[in-house]
Amino acid sequence: MTLLEWLDHLCELQNSARHDRIVALETEDRFVTLSEQQDKLTAAREKYDDFREVPQDFQNHALRRNDKAFVAFRKRCENGDAKKGFPRHKKRVRSLTWSLRERPKVVCRKTKNTDKQTIRVRENPIRETTWKHDRLKVPKLGEVKIYMHRPLEGDPKEVTLVKKASGWYAHISCEIPDTPKVEPTDAIAVDVGTTHYLTTSEGEKIDNPRWYRQAEGLLRKHSKDLSRKKLGSNRRKKQQHKLALHHERTVNRRKDFIGKLVYKLYHRYENNVLIAEDLKTANMVQNKHLSKSISDASWATFFEWCGNIAERDGFHFHQVDPKNTSQTCSSCGQKSGKKLSLSIRTFKCQSCGTVLDRDHNAALNILFKAAAAFRGERWVTTLDEARNKNEARDAGLRGATQLMLFDALNKPKSSGLGS
């Protein structure tokens, strides 16, 4: 109950800070800074008991969250974006965040004259025990029981307590040293879709689980049961919790699939370079016929996790322009004379007679785009640059084979073409 009361307090505090900025902008035509609101918070803690009951670190992070929203809003206004995204009124807050403070620690050096050096280190919020539960130190609550699903890596900086339908979760952000990038040698390209989740440049297809489609039947039942419950009753609250649990399970299944898939593309296939299209999913979901399928696939999360795992493990992740990747032949480079609709799943080239699966052909084009951009030391290129026809013609060759990614590095320039 204490944590829930703190969440309500932080929600009111964040809305109050938002209102303070709006009033100052409308009446005085000025922007309120974060330091000004933090000074007001200090004065409020001295005057009111309910402010002192909540840890100050939680309150400072609520003000920072509000400041971050307004700074991003001003930046979008200066850039002239179509959607400004004005910070909205918060109905509820579901997380508590606090930063781990640095404390002095005395370190003795083993020298002739034993000198003592004081350094500042962050204290570990986790205390491991020999029992079933470990302990997490929470401000003003002391140590609470937690399940540790893996040991911490690096120096912990920040802790966030998140309230979900299935319970409370602790997210601990740690600072780890940068991982050096490996030498790019093996690359694979993927083309995402709705029929199959993705198709690799090697022709392998990964089925689309369609998590939301599978959950729609039970979701409809829970929603109908909720509509029959009386407003404000305990049975309605129980049904709301049951519906929230159903949504959370669907999200967890989706995240589990994406995480395992990204790990598989990098580690099990032993590729250190992954290439995908730079899709604007926010614009694509406006298509009323495909919006549910695109949202269910969660391509943006897949691309984000590809970049995060590549940065963590020292791999490479690149995105290329998606223009005409499905409309161009991967063998001869000729664009289809007629635009192919989404219902056509096989690509047939009218010039060279190549017949390929549509998604496999697109994945190859994505790989060739990246190869051309890599040779030109830039990642924005056209498909014609990936064919290298001029070098083949100058070398007296009848046909140019496709230069795979990083051939320019592994082979001399004169031997980069085949007969």
LOBA-776044 format. One record per residue (C-alpha): residue in three letters; x, y, z. Coordinates in steps of 0.5 Angstrom, whole numbers, padded with zeros to 4 digits, always signed. Layout:
ALAXYZ
...
END
This chain:
MET+0000+0000+0000
THR+0006+0005+0001
LEU+0009+0004-0006
LEU+0002+0005-0009
GLU+0001+0012-0004
TRP+0008+0014-0007
LEU+0005+0013-0014
ASP-0001+0017-0013
HIS+0003+0023-0010
LEU+0008+0023-0016
CYS+0003+0023-0021
GLU+0000+0029-0017
LEU+0007+0032-0017
GLN+0008+0031-0024
ASN+0002+0034-0026
SER+0003+0040-0022
ALA+0010+0041-0025
ARG+0007+0041-0032
HIS+0001+0046-0030
ASP+0006+0050-0027
ARG+0010+0051-0033
ILE+0004+0052-0037
VAL+0002+0058-0033
ALA+0009+0061-0033
LEU+0009+0060-0041
GLU+0002+0063-0042
THR+0002+0069-0036
GLU+0010+0071-0036
ASP+0012+0068-0043
ARG+0018+0064-0040
PHE+0020+0057-0039
VAL+0021+0054-0032
THR+0027+0051-0031
LEU+0028+0044-0028
SER+0032+0048-0022
GLU+0027+0053-0021
GLN+0022+0047-0020
GLN+0027+0043-0015
ASP+0028+0049-0011
LYS+0020+0049-0010
LEU+0020+0042-0008
THR+0025+0043-0003
ALA+0021+0049+0000
ALA+0015+0044+0000
ARG+0018+0039+0004
GLU+0020+0043+0009
LYS+0013+0046+0010
TYR+0008+0040+0008
ASP+0009+0033+0012
ASP+0006+0029+0006
PHE+0012+0031+0002
ARG+0017+0029+0007
GLU+0014+0022+0007
VAL+0016+0021+0000
PRO+0023+0020-0001
GLN+0026+0026-0005
ASP+0030+0022-0010
PHE+0023+0019-0013
GLN+0020+0027-0013
ASN+0027+0029-0017
HIS+0026+0024-0022
ALA+0019+0026-0023
LEU+0021+0033-0024
ARG+0026+0031-0029
ARG+0021+0026-0033
ASN+0017+0032-0034
ASP+0023+0037-0036
LYS+0025+0032-0041
ALA+0018+0032-0044
PHE+0018+0039-0045
VAL+0025+0040-0047
ALA+0023+0034-0053
PHE+0017+0038-0054
ARG+0021+0045-0055
LYS+0026+0041-0060
ARG+0020+0039-0064
CYS+0017+0046-0065
GLU+0024+0048-0067
ASN+0025+0043-0072
GLY+0018+0044-0075
ASP+0015+0037-0074
ALA+0008+0036-0076
LYS+0007+0032-0069
LYS+0009+0037-0063
GLY+0007+0032-0058
PHE+0005+0037-0052
PRO+0006+0033-0045
ARG-0001+0031-0043
HIS-0004+0030-0036
LYS-0002+0024-0033
LYS-0008+0019-0030
ARG-0003+0015-0027
VAL+0004+0013-0026
ARG+0007+0006-0026
SER+0014+0007-0024
LEU+0019+0009-0018
THR+0026+0011-0020
TRP+0032+0013-0016
SER+0039+0014-0017
LEU+0044+0011-0013
ARG+0049+0016-0009
GLU+0056+0015-0009
ARG+0060+0014-0003
PRO+0067+0015-0001
LYS+0071+0009+0000
VAL+0078+0009+0003
VAL+0083+0005-0001
CYS+0090+0003+0002
ARG+0096+0003-0003
LYS+0101-0003-0002
THR+0108+0002-0002
LYS+0113+0003+0002
ASN+0110+0009+0005
THR+0103+0006+0006
ASP+0098+0012+0003
LYS+0091+0012+0004
GLN+0087+0014-0002
THR+0079+0016-0002
ILE+0075+0014-0008
ARG+0068+0015-0009
VAL+0064+0009-0011
ARG+0056+0007-0012
GLU+0053+0002-0006
ASN+0050-0004-0009
PRO+0043-0004-0008
ILE+0042-0012-0008
ARG+0044-0016-0002
GLU+0045-0023-0004
THR+0043-0028+0001
THR+0043-0036+0002
TRP+0036-0036+0003
LYS+0030-0036-0003
HIS+0030-0029-0003
ASP+0035-0023-0004
ARG+0034-0016-0001
LEU+0033-0010-0005
LYS+0035-0003-0001
VAL+0029+0002-0002
PRO+0029+0009+0001
LYS+0025+0009+0007
LEU+0023+0002+0006
GLY+0029-0001+0008
GLU+0030-0008+0005
VAL+0025-0012+0001
LYS+0025-0019-0002
ILE+0026-0020-0009
TYR+0028-0026-0014
MET+0034-0024-0018
HIS+0034-0028-0024
ARG+0041-0026-0026
PRO+0047-0023-0023
LEU+0049-0015-0024
GLU+0054-0014-0029
GLY+0058-0007-0029
ASP+0057-0001-0024
PRO+0049+0000-0022
LYS+0047+0007-0023
GLU+0039+0007-0022
VAL+0034+0003-0020
THR+0026+0003-0022
LEU+0021+0000-0019
VAL+0015-0002-0024
LYS+0008-0004-0022
LYS+0005-0009-0027
ALA-0001-0013-0027
SER+0003-0019-0025
GLY+0007-0015-0019
TRP+0012-0011-0018
TYR+0019-0011-0022
ALA+0026-0008-0021
HIS+0030-0005-0027
ILE+0037-0004-0025
SER+0041+0000-0030
CYS+0048-0001-0030
GLU+0054+0002-0033
ILE+0059-0003-0037
PRO+0065-0001-0041
ASP+0064-0001-0048
THR+0065-0007-0052
PRO+0070-0006-0058
LYS+0067-0007-0065
VAL+0069-0014-0068
GLU+0072-0014-0075
PRO+0066-0015-0080
THR+0067-0021-0084
ASP+0060-0025-0084
ALA+0054-0021-0086
ILE+0046-0023-0087
ALA+0040-0019-0089
VAL+0033-0020-0087
ASP+0027-0017-0090
VAL+0021-0017-0085
GLY+0014-0018-0087
THR+0007-0020-0084
THR+0006-0027-0088
HIS+0013-0029-0085
TYR+0016-0025-0079
LEU+0022-0025-0083
THR+0026-0028-0089
THR+0034-0028-0089
SER+0038-0027-0095
GLU+0040-0034-0095
GLY+0033-0036-0096
GLU+0031-0038-0089
LYS+0024-0036-0087
ILE+0022-0035-0080
ASP+0014-0036-0078
ASN+0010-0030-0076
PRO+0007-0033-0069
ARG+0001-0027-0069
TRP+0001-0026-0062
TYR-0005-0021-0062
ARG-0009-0025-0067
GLN-0008-0032-0062
ALA-0010-0028-0056
GLU-0016-0024-0059
GLY-0021-0030-0057
LEU-0020-0029-0050
LEU-0019-0022-0050
ARG-0026-0021-0053
LYS-0029-0026-0047
HIS-0025-0022-0042
SER-0028-0015-0045
LYS-0035-0017-0045
ASP-0035-0020-0038
LEU-0032-0013-0036
SER-0037-0009-0039
ARG-0043-0013-0035
LYS-0040-0011-0028
LYS-0042-0005-0024
LEU-0038+0001-0024
GLY-0034+0002-0018
SER-0035-0006-0015
ASN-0030-0011-0013
ARG-0032-0016-0018
ARG-0030-0010-0024
LYS-0024-0009-0021
LYS-0022-0016-0021
GLN-0024-0017-0028
GLN-0020-0011-0030
HIS-0014-0014-0027
LYS-0015-0021-0030
LEU-0016-0017-0037
ALA-0009-0013-0035
LEU-0006-0020-0034
HIS-0008-0022-0041
HIS-0005-0016-0044
GLU+0001-0017-0040
ARG+0002-0024-0042
THR+0001-0023-0050
VAL+0007-0017-0049
ASN+0011-0022-0046
ARG+0011-0027-0051
ARG+0012-0022-0056
LYS+0018-0020-0053
ASP+0021-0027-0051
PHE+0020-0029-0059
ILE+0024-0022-0061
GLY+0029-0023-0056
LYS+0031-0030-0058
LEU+0030-0029-0065
VAL+0035-0023-0065
TYR+0040-0027-0061
LYS+0039-0033-0066
LEU+0041-0028-0072
TYR+0048-0026-0069
HIS+0050-0032-0065
ARG+0047-0038-0067
TYR+0048-0036-0075
GLU+0055-0033-0073
ASN+0054-0027-0076
ASN+0057-0021-0074
VAL+0053-0016-0079
LEU+0046-0015-0079
ILE+0042-0011-0084
ALA+0035-0009-0085
GLU+0031-0004-0088
ASP+0030+0003-0085
LEU+0022+0003-0084
LYS+0018+0008-0082
THR+0013+0004-0078
ALA+0009+0010-0075
ASN+0007+0012-0082
MET+0006+0004-0084
VAL+0001+0003-0079
GLN-0004+0008-0082
ASN-0006+0003-0087
LYS-0012+0001-0084
HIS-0012-0006-0087
LEU-0005-0007-0085
SER-0005-0003-0078
LYS-0006-0009-0074
SER-0001-0014-0077
ILE+0004-0009-0077
SER+0003-0007-0069
ASP+0003-0014-0068
ALA+0009-0016-0071
SER+0013-0010-0067
TRP+0018-0009-0072
ALA+0020-0002-0069
THR+0022-0007-0063
PHE+0026-0012-0067
PHE+0030-0006-0070
GLU+0031-0003-0063
TRP+0034-0010-0060
CYS+0038-0011-0066
GLY+0042-0005-0065
ASN+0042-0006-0057
ILE+0045-0013-0058
ALA+0050-0011-0063
GLU+0052-0005-0059
ARG+0053-0009-0053
ASP+0056-0015-0056
GLY+0061-0011-0061
PHE+0057-0013-0067
HIS+0054-0009-0073
PHE+0047-0007-0075
HIS+0046-0003-0081
GLN+0039+0000-0084
VAL+0039+0002-0091
ASP+0033+0005-0096
PRO+0027+0001-0097
LYS+0026+0004-0104
ASN+0024-0001-0109
THR+0028-0007-0105
SER+0021-0012-0107
GLN+0021-0009-0114
THR+0028-0010-0117
CYS+0031-0016-0119
SER+0037-0019-0115
SER+0040-0022-0121
CYS+0040-0017-0126
GLY+0038-0010-0123
GLN+0032-0009-0127
LYS+0026-0006-0124
SER+0020-0009-0125
GLY+0016-0005-0131
LYS+0009-0006-0127
LYS+0009-0005-0119
LEU+0008-0012-0115
SER+0002-0012-0111
LEU+0003-0015-0104
SER-0002-0021-0106
ILE+0004-0023-0111
ARG+0009-0027-0107
THR+0013-0029-0113
PHE+0018-0025-0116
LYS+0019-0026-0124
CYS+0024-0022-0128
GLN+0022-0020-0135
SER+0029-0019-0137
CYS+0033-0025-0134
GLY+0028-0030-0133
THR+0030-0030-0125
VAL+0024-0033-0121
LEU+0025-0032-0113
ASP+0021-0032-0107
ARG+0019-0024-0106
ASP+0022-0023-0099
HIS+0028-0027-0101
ASN+0029-0023-0107
ALA+0028-0017-0103
ALA+0033-0019-0097
LEU+0038-0020-0103
ASN+0037-0013-0105
ILE+0038-0011-0098
LEU+0045-0014-0097
PHE+0047-0011-0104
LYS+0045-0004-0102
ALA+0049-0005-0096
ALA+0055-0008-0100
ALA+0055-0002-0105
ALA+0054+0003-0099
PHE+0060+0000-0095
ARG+0065+0000-0101
GLY+0063+0007-0102
GLU+0064+0009-0095
ARG+0056+0011-0094
TRP+0050+0008-0092
VAL+0045+0011-0097
THR+0045+0008-0104
THR+0041+0006-0110
LEU+0041-0001-0112
ASP+0044+0001-0119
GLU+0051+0002-0115
ALA+0050-0005-0112
ARG+0051-0008-0119
ASN+0058-0006-0121
LYS+0057-0007-0128
ASN+0062-0001-0130
GLU+0068-0005-0127
ALA+0065-0011-0130
ARG+0065-0008-0137
ASP+0072-0005-0137
ALA+0075-0012-0135
GLY+0072-0015-0141
LEU+0067-0019-0137
ARG+0060-0021-0140
GLY+0057-0022-0134
ALA+0058-0019-0127
THR+0057-0023-0121
GLN+0054-0020-0115
LEU+0060-0017-0110
MET+0058-0020-0103
LEU+0059-0016-0097
PHE+0066-0014-0095
ASP+0069-0017-0101
ALA+0073-0011-0102
LEU+0076-0012-0096
ASN+0078-0019-0096
LYS+0080-0019-0104
PRO+0084-0014-0108
LYS+0080-0010-0112
SER+0083-0013-0119
SER+0080-0020-0116
GLY+0073-0017-0114
LEU+0070-0019-0120
GLY+0068-0026-0123
SER+0067-0029-0130
END
